[in-house]
């Protein structure tokens, strides 16, 4: 499994004020998830994280996990 994360973003308020939801036209409010929360969701789904990369500003992450044998 390859999954991406965005633990924080310096322009969250700007994005919410400019972009709108495709569903109802309301401001698009993103909720950031910590890397720990993302990893926990992946673990709870039956995967073990094996590696991660993060950009130099700590905004974007790409992680890889493998399915646990049951």
BELHU-V167242 format. One record per helix or strand. SS is the DSSP state (A for helix, B for strand). FROM is the first residue (numbers start at 0). TO is the last residue. If there is no record, write none. Layout:
((SS/FROM/TO) (SS/FROM/TO))
//
This chain:
((B/1/4) (A/11/17) (B/19/19) (B/26/26) (A/34/43) (B/46/53) (B/60/66))
//
